Amino acid sequence: MHCSRWFGSTLPVLAAVVLLVGCAPAAPAPTVVPTAAPAAPKPTTAPAAAASPAASPAASPAASPAASAVAKPAASPSAVAAASVVPSPSAVAGAAPAAAASLKGVCPDTIVFQTNWWPEPDHGLMYQLVGPNGTMDTNKNTYSGPLSTTGVNVEIRAGGPAIGFQLVTAQMYQDDSILLGMLGTDEQIGSSDKQPTTAVLAWYEKNPQIFFWGNPDWNFTSVADIGKNGATVLAFSGAPYLDVMEGKGLLNKSQVDTSYTGDPARFVASDGNIVSQGFVTAEPYIYEHEVNGWMKPVKFLLLDKEVPIYQDTLAIRADKLESNRACLQRLIPLLQRAAVDYVKNPGAVNQVLVDYTAKIKGGTQISTAGAADAVQKMTSLGVVSNGADGVYGSYDTARVQALITDYSPVFASQGKTPKANLQPSDIFTNEFLDKSIKL
């Protein structure tokens, strides 16, 4: 969901984006258009074979758990007994990452990444770090392997339903083994007082979250349009962006249904007369080509203007920053290069995701065509791009300050009081970036 993840962000200005196969990045003026039709379908209405853990959307992740969450149309995972640890069958699909300087004794022996949903292209940079020769553990929902020649290993953990729809921030504070978690700036602001985190790499420059619907007569160009229409909005419980939208009066609390788990059944049953949260990198293609009972275009509103958060950003617990500074200094440039390598040549890692999601006991089955479409959208819509300073992975101080100013009062009014006198420097740092790395 990126849909695979949760919908976890919100923001003030909203512009819809035209999503056509091969189209250019969204223009400033809002436009809503039915998605184009790339080729090749894949099963998505929660494949019967996929079990799904019984987690109730307590914190809300649709692609990502509760904090920056966005849902992905997928099968709700339910626990299955036997563990399965197998090398990726795509090990021959590509070469391992290039040799790198040793991280032994500098970083943890196993660098743990906590994602916000089931495995998907929105987590591609981390899988690129391991490469196609990793090991899939379908009991623990992990993918792991050596980080090139650095002397340490990487473990990528599934999130969302796999961790009970809990916010990634909460998971990081419960499990000390996690070095970096994938969340959104809105979640960071809302959790800044009691569970502060510092973002260290902006994987996504533009927020890929969307609201999408199937009624051809609806032409929403803003969240306020959806609020005025009164249409039911399906979203994950606990998503910070909902607090902001409701707090600003853009959506009425009574129209928001937070029972969403990423399953497309409600959307199909309503014949598309419902608005759902999602990611532009997932739902438009999946619904058009893979959701049984739908299999036609949807319209959507890209939330990058109204919810200009950094989505799927990589962050560390604030209390662990100092002790891991030397590690981050070497690790973050490796992640920058992995991200650039992935979007330029995603084939091998996408094959890992196809193989992995075919075996995992829950979530959305990723198809080869769907994964390729996701990466195409990342680049054509500017979701993955250089920061305002031209460096890949950087954060913009003014943008983060605007989010703090805009979101803090809303969160405070709803009992989620952010840290007093919260500053952009509390939310992110660009210090570990290699400024020579650009897309």
N, C-alpha and C positions, 0 to 999 in steps of 0.2 A: 503494500500500500504505500509507501510512500505510498502510497496508499499503503504501502507496505508500511508505512509508519503512521504515526499519529498526526493529527492536524495540530500542531502546536504552535501557532503564531498568529498574530493579528496585527493589523496596522491601519493607519489612517486613510490612505488614499487608495483607491482600487481601480485597476484598469484591466479589462479583459483582453485576452490575447487571441489572435487568430492562429489556429493550430492546423496547418495543412502540411501534408508530407513534403518535406524539403523546403518549407517556408522559412522566411527570415525571422530574426528575433522580433518579439512583440514591439509594435510601435507605441509611442506615447499615448496616442488617442485610444480610448477603450473600444474594443470591438469583440463581439462574441460570434464565433463561427463554429459550425459543426466540424468535428475532426475529420481529417482526411482518412482515406483507407489504405494503409500500407498492406503488405501481403502476409499471408500465413497465419492461421489461427492456432489457438492453443486452449486446452481445457481450463476453465476458470471458475465456473460456478461451484466452488468447493468440490473438487474431485472426490468421488465416493471413497476412494482409497485413502485419502488423507484423513488422519485422525486429528483431533485438535484438542490441546490441553484445556481443561475446564477452567478458564480464568474469566472471571467476570470483569468487564471493563471498569475496573475501579479507578484507574487513573487515566485511562484513555489513551491508547496508542493506536493509531491506525497505521500505518506504516511505522510509526514510532510510538512508543507507549505514551502514556498520559502526558507527558510534558510537551513535547513538540510532536504532536502526533498527527498522523494522517493515516487513514485507513486504506487498506488495499483490499480489493475484492478478493477474498480468499476463503479457503475453508477454515473454519475455526478449528484450531488444533486441539486434539484431545489426546490425552496421555496414552501411550502405547507401551507395552511391556518391554520387549527385547531390545537391548542396546545393539547398535550396529556401528562398528568403527571400521571404515574402509577407506583405502586410498582413493583419491579422486580418479574416476575412469578417464578424466580428460588430461591425465598427466602428460600425454604425448601431444597435447594440443598446442603447447607453446613452451618456450624456454623459461628457466627460472630467472628471477631478477638478477641484474648485473652485480658483480662483486662490490662489496661495500666495506667500509672501515669497521673494525670490531666494536661491538657494543657490550661485550662481556665485562661485567663488573661495573658498567656505567648505567645500564638499564636493567630492569628485572630480567631474570633468566627467561621468563615467559611474559611478553608484553600482551596484556589483555585489553581488547577493545569490546565495549558493549554497544551494540547497535540498537535501533529503535523499532525493528520489525523483523519479520522473517527475511532470509537471504534474498537480495534483489540488486539490480544494477545501481540503485542509489547508495549501495555500500561498496561499489566497485573498487575504490582506491585502496581499501583495506585488503580485499582479496588479491589485488594486483601486487601488494606487498609480499604476500605469501607465494603467489604464482599458482600454476595449475597442478603442482605436485603435492598439494596439501592433503591432510587426512580429514575426512568427514566423520563426525560422531553424531549419529542421528538419535542417540539417546540423550545426549547433553546439548544437542543443537549447537555444535561448535564446528568450526573449520580451523585447522591449525597446521603449522609447519615452520621450518626454519626461515628466518629472515635473511635470505641470501647467505653471504659468508660472514655475517656479523657475530656469530657465536651465540645468538639468542633466538628464541622461538616467538611466534605470534599466535595468539588464539582469538578468533572472532566469534563472539557470542550473539545468538539471535535474541531479539527483543520483542516488544509488543506482547502478543498472546503467550510467547515462550517464557515471559517473566511475569505473567499474571496481569498484563496491561499496566504495569507499574511505570511511573515516570523513570527515565534513565537516571536522572539526578538522584532520586531516592534509592535506586539500585546501587549506584556508585557509593552512596553513604552507608549502605548496608554491607557491601562486599569490598573489602579493602584491596582485593587482588586486582581490581579494575584500574587500569592506568588512565585510559581515555574513554569517554562516553560520547555518543552522538545525540545532540539535543538542539534546541532552538533558542535564540536570544530571548524570546518571550518567557520561556521556562527559566532561563538564567535570572532574569529580572525578578520574576515571581518567587524564586527560591533563594534570592540573594542574601536574605537575612539569616535564615537557619541552615541552609545547605548551599553555600556559595561555591560557584565554579568559575574557572577562568578559561575562556576559549583560546585555543592556540593555532587553529587552522580552519579557514573558511573554505571548506570543500565546495559549497555552493555559494556563488556570488548573488544569485537571484533566487528568491523563495519560489519553489515549484508547486506550492499548494494551490489547489483549485476548489471551487464549488462547481459541481456539474449536475446536469438534469437532462431529461429526455423529452419533455414537452416542447414540440417545435414552435409553439406560439410564444414561449417565454424568451425574451431577449434581454436578460439582465446585464447591465453594464456596471453595476456596483453592488456592494453588499446591501446598501440601503434599499435598492430596488427589490431585493429578495425579501427584506424586512417588510416593505410596504405591501408586497404581494401576499404575504402571510403563508407562503408555501412551507411545508414541513422541511426542516433541515436535519438530516441525519448526520450525527457526528459522535466522536468518541467522548466519553465522560472524562471530565477533568482537564480537557485541553485548554491551556491558557488563552489561546486566541478567542475562544468563545466568551471568556470573562470580559475581554476587551470589547468585543462586538456588542455584547449585551449591555455592558457598562456604558458604552457610548450611544446606546439606543439604535444601533444599526440593525440589530435583530431583536425580536421580542422573545423573552425567555420561554414563553408559552409555545412558540413555534419550533423550538429546538428540541430534538429527540436525541438524547445521549445514550440510547441503548444500542447504538451501532457497534458492530464487531468486525466490520470489513466484508461481511457476507452480502453479495449482490441481490439476494432473494427479495428483500423489501422493494428495491428499486424496480426489479422486473415485475413483481406483483402489482405495483402501482402504475405500471405502464409508463414509467419515467416521470410521473407527475409528482416528483419529489426532488429535493435538492440534496446532494450528498457531498461530503468532503472527499478529497482525493489528492493525487499528485499528477501533474501533467505528464510525468515520466511513466505513468502506469495506467490509470483508469481509462483515459480516452481510447487507447489502443486495445486494452483488455476487453472493455465493454463492446467495442465494435467488432472484435474478431474472436473473442473467447468466452464470453458469458452466454451460456445456453439460455435461450428464451429472449435474448436481446439481439445481439449480432447486428447492430446498426450504429450509426454515429450518435454521439451525445454532444450537447453544447456545454461550454464551460466558461468560467470566469477565472482568469489567472490572478491570484491574490498578491502578486509581488509588489504592487503599488500600495494597496491598502494594508498589507501585512508585510512590510519590508524587513522582516527579521532575517537573520542569517539562519537558514534551516539546515539541519544535518551537519551542524558545525561540530568540530571535535574539541572537547573541553576536558579539563582535569579538575579534580577537587581543589579548591583554593588552598587548603591546608597541606596539600601534597606538592604544590608547585615548587617550593624552594628545594626540597629534598630530591626532586627529579629534574632540576634545571639542567644539569649536565647531560642527562639522557635526552631531554627534549631538544637540546641544542643539536644533537646528531640525528635524532629520530624524525623531527618535523621536515627537514629537507628531503629525507627519504620518502615521506608521505607526499610531499609536493610533487616529487618526480613520479611517484606511483600514480597519482591522480592524472597528471599530464599524459603519462604513458597509456593509462587505461582509456581515456576518452579518444586518444589518437589511434589506438589499436586494441579494441576491446574483445576481440574474438576469443582468445584463450580463456580469459576470466569469465566471459559470458557463458562459455561452455561448462565451466565449473558450476555456475549458478543453475544452469539447465539440469545438469546431472544431480546436483545437491538437492534441489527442490523436488526432483522426481523421487527422491528417497526419504526426505524428511517427513516426519509424522504430523505435519500440519502446514498451513500456509498456502500461498498461491504457487501453482506450478509455473515456473518461468519458461517461456518458449524461446527458441532461437530468434524468431522474428520479433517477438515482443522485447527481448533484451536489446536487439539492434535498434529498434525504434526508440527505446528509452534513451540510449546514448545519443542518437541523432537529435532528439529533442533537447537534451542537455546542452548540446553545442549550438544548434540552430536558434534556440530561444535565449541563449546567453545565460542559462542556469549555471553552467560551469564556465567561468571566464576569469580574467585577471581582475584584481581589485582596482579601486579608483586610482591607486598610485602606480598601476601597471604591473604589480607583483602578483603572481598567482598565490591565492590563499590568504591575502591580507584583509584586515578589517578597517572600516572607515570610522574615525572618531565621531564626526558630526552625525553620521547615520545612527550610531549606537546611542549618542546623547539624545537624539530626537526620540528614539524608542523609549529610553528611560523616562524622559519628560512626559511622553504620551501615555505610557503604560502604568507607571508607578501609581498615580492617583487612582486609576481604575482598580488595580490590584488591592491597594490600601482600603478602598471603599468596600471590598468584598472579603476583608479579613486576611488577605495574603500580603501583608505589609512588607515591601522590599526593604533592604538595608537602608538605614538613615544616611542621607547625603551620598547616595549611590553615584559612582563616577564610571565613565567608560573604562577607565583603567582597572576597575573592579571586575569588569565583564570580559575583557579580552587583552591579549598582548600580541604584538607582531614581532617580538624580540627573537623568536626562534626561526623565523623564516629566512630562507636563502633568497635574497632579493634579485639574484640573477635568474631565478626560475620563473618563466613566463609561459603562457599558452601561445 
